[in-house]
């Protein structure tokens, strides 16, 4: 593919996404539009990497969790960093593969300039452990105003998104009311169309119903020594809930969003600790769930994940996401029984 063709595709993708945000959601902040467009570009580039993924070898390095890194993990991480640097609206970035606050501005900025820019935390390839089986995988992005992500909370995000790489490449975007000229929170879905040349609005508004008998129980090994979690899982089974669990957080949460109901859990025990990162996974997904009318909670106490401080870039916690009634049921079993 020629450079001109690539530049033309980029321009068309950015233009289509910009029009959607302005015309359908009254987003007037050009910097925020550029930030979302950068996420769109990162997603399009990762989609192309995955479509041509055949090298399943490891890079010989580990991420902060001690997981061996595929060469693909590093390539996807680099694709996101390239997109956010090119956008010119980010000053700080941190990722699961590069877990430090990294300056991506490319220049010396004054404090006022930094305040007008954004910081991002992201997981470039959520589900790398199932990618070799050709399961659906995703990317997760959270955007904060100003400089830095450390000691922030998820509620301060101005946008978050999850990308799904399946038969289609889609991007689910949360826009809290403070980021638009509307008086309500919005969750929308975009689909990459026409040979990856443009984004099309595929779902104008996504909402989660209060109840729904679909469950995605992560970290099931914890049921061996966490009696409350064991009882909750047995309740779901006894009540004939439908199991929808792939082993990837993004596809499991995405299923709840599209079906408009259900519950996702990832719970710890003494012998099996939850591994989800607050910055790169939990806070961005939590914003999407709550903007869609669902609920979230820390695994051990009744606090929205959006109110948990990111006091460590590698902070981890167990969670429950989904329909508000189902999260209430989780609390009943886990906190009160």
PyMOL commands that set and color helices and strands:
alter all, ss='L'
color gray80, all
select helices_A, chain A and resi 3-25+30-51+71-87+111-115+131-133+154-156+177-179+220-224+227-238+249-259+278-291+305-307+324-336
alter helices_A, ss='H'
color red, helices_A
select strands_A, chain A and resi 58-62+68-70+90-95+102-103+118-126+137-145+157-165+169-175+186-193+198-203+214-218+242-243+263-266+295-298+319-322
alter strands_A, ss='S'
color yellow, strands_A
deselect
rebuild
show_as cartoon
